Amino acid sequence: MGKADFLSPKAISNRIKAKGLQKLRWYCQMCQKQCRDENGFKCHCMSESHQRQLLLASENPTKFMDYFSDEFKSDFLELLRRRFGTKRVHNNIVYNEYISHREHIHMNSTQWETLTDFTKWLGREGFCKVDETPKGWYIQYIDRDPETIRRQEEQARKKKQELDDEERSARMIEEQVRKGREGKGTDETPVYTELKRESEEEKVAFNLGACSSVAGPSKSSSVLGASALKAASSSSSTSVKRKDSSSDFRGGEKKKKSALEEIIEMEKKKQQQQQPVRTDDWLQPNIIVKVITKRLGEKYHKKKAVIMEVRDKYTAVVKMIDSGDKLKLDQNHLETVIPAPGKRVLILNGPYRDMEALLEGIDEKHFSAALTLDSVSILTFPLLIIQRKSL
């Protein structure tokens, strides 16, 4: 039976069916292929490409399961962080939104059998806060992003600094009020006595002018003089202490660094401590590699190929130079190809990754090569991190 035309009703219905989600039992995680029915899945399992993938997976099955588990965990947590933040949400709501994407990692290819096991594992590892209710399991994401933690610490530092300033000013006001009360308590108060006549024959006379001019200055001047001296001494002591406290406060401000200075120092320390670290993956498109696995037969063993596409950092789609066949191979089944001196090469790892250079010479004894960059003098690199650039 021939294939249906592009605009025929059958072809349109097939495209509509293929666009949505299909049944999980007809999905091959190794090949990342979704079949529409049982017959299609059976034909796919009998295909040569599926058999090759099974041979590769049989070499190290735990590696593939760990890879799928890590991808599922990272995608799930990224969706939880981006979509719900630190809110408490039911795990089924997050999972249903995760599986709505067609190219998601299926749970049957990971180390967890059920969503409950995965939720418990998230709680044990400290990625989320997990609690069980009669309605099911609820999760809450724990944000450990360094930028978020730095922002929270900066806010806490500012709040603490404001509280310290308020406490210091309140303490100074209390000290001034206490000293003012002590100064008032030490002042002499006037003593009132009864008006008595020693003899009845003596006349009682009131001389208001004399009291104000003669008797007044004797006692009032002494009282006023003492209180004035005490007030002056108390005011001078308070002013001196105010100056001392203000100088201490300014000195404390000079000693303490601002938030901007602390951020600049942290960035400088990070730049000083940051060193180029080599990564595990080295695959790059449009480079020549050699197949070293024997599982594919003598037809492909020790044959050169060109990387057409890199998937998930460690998997490459290669095209054989001799036969033109396309294969999907892991990084461990490939090795680099070193050209003759004088040719251009591509650095695949280390501090000068993704840069082209000129191959000056090869030291087979020490497994290294001398390269010349465009703006750098001759440098020595390990042979494993350079490879010929495909033209």
SVG drawing of the C-alpha trace seen along z (x, -y; Angstrom):
<svg xmlns="http://www.w3.org/2000/svg" viewBox="-10 -98 70 106">
<polyline fill="none" stroke="black" stroke-width="0.4" points="0.0,0.0 1.4,-3.4 2.1,-6.3 -0.7,-8.8 -0.4,-12.2 0.7,-15.2 -2.6,-17.0 -4.8,-13.8 -7.1,-13.3 -5.1,-10.3 -1.8,-12.1 -3.4,-15.1 -4.8,-12.7 -1.5,-11.0 0.2,-14.3 -2.4,-15.3 -1.9,-12.0 1.9,-12.3 1.7,-15.9 0.2,-15.0 1.3,-12.7 1.3,-9.0 1.1,-5.9 4.1,-5.4 4.4,-1.7 5.1,-2.3 8.0,-4.7 11.7,-3.7 13.8,-5.8 17.2,-4.6 16.3,-5.6 14.0,-8.5 11.3,-7.3 7.5,-7.3 5.4,-4.7 1.7,-5.1 0.6,-1.4 1.9,2.0 2.8,3.0 5.0,0.0 6.7,0.5 7.3,4.2 8.8,3.2 11.1,0.6 12.4,3.2 13.3,5.5 15.2,2.7 18.9,2.6 19.3,-0.8 17.5,0.3 19.7,3.4 22.8,1.3 21.6,-0.9 20.9,2.2 24.4,3.4 25.8,0.1 23.6,0.1 24.6,3.6 28.2,2.6 27.4,0.3 23.7,0.3 24.2,-1.6 25.7,-4.5 22.7,-5.0 20.3,-4.7 22.3,-7.2 22.3,-9.6 18.5,-9.4 18.0,-9.8 20.1,-12.9 18.3,-14.4 14.9,-13.6 15.9,-15.1 17.4,-18.3 14.5,-18.9 11.9,-18.3 13.7,-20.6 14.1,-23.3 10.4,-23.2 9.6,-23.3 11.9,-26.3 10.8,-28.3 7.1,-27.6 6.3,-27.4 9.3,-28.9 9.4,-28.1 5.7,-27.6 4.2,-24.4 2.6,-22.3 1.3,-18.8 3.8,-16.6 1.2,-15.3 0.6,-18.9 4.3,-19.3 4.7,-15.9 1.6,-16.4 3.1,-19.6 6.5,-18.0 5.2,-15.1 3.1,-17.5 6.3,-18.1 6.7,-15.6 10.5,-15.1 10.6,-14.6 12.6,-11.8 10.2,-9.0 10.3,-7.7 10.5,-4.0 14.0,-4.6 15.2,-6.1 16.2,-4.5 12.8,-5.5 9.8,-3.2 7.1,-5.6 6.6,-9.3 6.3,-8.7 9.8,-7.1 11.2,-10.1 9.5,-12.5 10.9,-10.8 14.4,-10.8 14.1,-14.6 13.4,-15.0 16.2,-12.8 18.8,-14.5 17.7,-18.0 16.5,-19.4 12.9,-20.0 10.8,-20.0 8.5,-17.0 5.4,-16.3 2.6,-13.7 -1.0,-14.6 -4.3,-12.6 -4.5,-14.2 -1.0,-13.0 2.6,-14.2 3.5,-17.9 6.9,-19.3 8.5,-22.8 11.6,-23.8 14.6,-24.9 16.4,-27.7 20.2,-27.3 21.2,-29.6 24.4,-31.5 22.9,-34.8 19.8,-34.4 21.8,-33.5 24.0,-36.5 21.0,-38.8 19.4,-37.5 22.7,-38.0 23.0,-41.5 19.4,-42.4 20.0,-40.9 23.3,-42.9 21.5,-46.2 18.7,-45.5 21.1,-44.7 23.1,-47.9 19.8,-50.0 18.9,-48.3 22.4,-49.0 22.1,-52.7 18.6,-53.0 19.8,-51.2 22.9,-53.4 20.8,-56.6 18.2,-55.4 21.0,-54.5 22.5,-58.0 19.1,-59.6 18.5,-57.5 21.9,-58.4 21.2,-62.1 17.8,-61.8 19.4,-60.0 22.2,-62.5 19.6,-65.4 17.6,-63.7 20.7,-63.2 21.6,-66.9 18.2,-68.1 18.3,-65.8 21.6,-67.3 20.3,-70.9 19.7,-72.6 16.0,-73.2 14.8,-76.2 13.9,-75.4 10.7,-77.1 10.5,-77.9 7.8,-79.1 7.6,-82.9 8.2,-83.1 8.4,-86.2 11.0,-85.9 9.3,-88.6 5.8,-89.9 7.0,-93.6 9.0,-93.4 7.3,-94.8 7.0,-92.8 8.1,-94.7 8.4,-93.5 10.9,-95.2 10.3,-93.8 13.1,-95.9 15.6,-94.7 14.6,-91.0 15.1,-91.3 18.3,-93.3 20.1,-92.1 18.8,-88.7 18.2,-87.6 21.7,-87.8 23.2,-86.0 21.4,-82.7 20.0,-83.0 23.4,-83.8 25.0,-80.8 22.2,-78.6 22.2,-79.9 26.0,-79.8 26.1,-76.1 23.3,-75.1 24.9,-77.0 28.3,-75.4 26.7,-72.0 24.7,-72.6 27.8,-73.8 29.8,-70.8 27.0,-68.4 26.5,-70.1 30.3,-70.0 30.5,-66.3 27.5,-65.4 29.0,-67.4 32.4,-65.6 30.7,-62.3 28.6,-63.2 31.7,-64.0 33.3,-60.8 30.3,-58.7 30.0,-60.5 33.7,-60.0 33.4,-56.3 30.4,-56.0 32.2,-57.6 35.3,-55.5 33.0,-52.4 31.6,-53.5 35.1,-53.9 36.1,-50.5 33.0,-48.8 33.0,-48.3 30.1,-49.1 28.1,-46.4 29.5,-47.5 33.1,-47.2 32.4,-43.7 30.9,-42.6 33.9,-44.0 36.3,-42.1 34.3,-38.9 34.4,-39.2 38.1,-39.7 38.6,-36.7 36.4,-34.6 38.5,-35.8 41.7,-34.9 40.5,-31.5 38.8,-30.7 41.0,-28.5 40.3,-26.8 38.9,-23.4 38.9,-20.6 35.5,-19.0 34.6,-15.4 33.0,-16.1 35.1,-17.0 32.8,-16.3 32.5,-19.1 30.7,-19.1 32.6,-19.0 35.7,-17.3 37.3,-14.0 37.3,-11.1 38.1,-7.4 35.7,-4.6 37.4,-2.3 34.6,0.0 34.5,3.6 30.7,4.1 29.8,2.7 32.0,5.1 35.2,4.9 33.3,2.7 33.5,-0.3 36.4,0.6 39.4,-1.8 37.6,-3.8 37.5,-7.6 34.3,-9.6 33.0,-13.2 30.8,-14.3 27.6,-15.7 25.7,-16.5 26.4,-16.4 23.5,-15.4 23.6,-15.7 27.3,-16.4 28.4,-12.8 26.6,-11.4 27.5,-12.1 25.9,-11.4 28.8,-10.6 29.1,-10.0 31.7,-7.4 34.1,-8.8 34.5,-5.6 31.0,-4.2 28.9,-7.3 26.9,-5.5 25.5,-7.5 25.9,-6.1 24.9,-7.3 27.9,-6.6 29.0,-7.5 32.0,-9.5 33.8,-6.5 33.6,-4.7 35.5,-7.5 39.0,-8.9 40.7,-12.0 42.8,-12.1 46.0,-14.1 47.2,-15.4 50.8,-16.0 52.7,-19.0 52.0,-22.2 48.2,-21.7 45.4,-23.6 43.9,-21.9 41.0,-22.7 41.5,-22.6 38.8,-20.5 39.4,-21.0 41.3,-23.1 41.7,-26.9 41.8,-27.5 38.8,-25.4 37.1,-26.0 40.2,-27.9 42.0,-27.0 45.8,-26.8 48.8,-25.6 50.4,-22.3 54.1,-22.8 55.2,-19.4 54.2,-16.2 56.1,-14.7 55.0,-11.1 57.2,-10.3 55.3,-12.7 52.0,-12.5 51.9,-16.2 52.0,-18.6 53.3,-22.1 50.7,-24.6 50.8,-28.2 47.7,-30.3 47.0,-33.5 47.9,-35.8 49.9,-33.6 53.4,-32.1 54.1,-28.4 52.3,-26.4 52.4,-22.7 49.1,-20.8 48.2,-17.1 47.4,-15.2 43.9,-14.3 42.6,-17.9 43.5,-18.7 42.1,-17.4 42.2,-18.1 39.7,-20.6 37.5,-19.2 37.5,-21.2"/>
</svg>
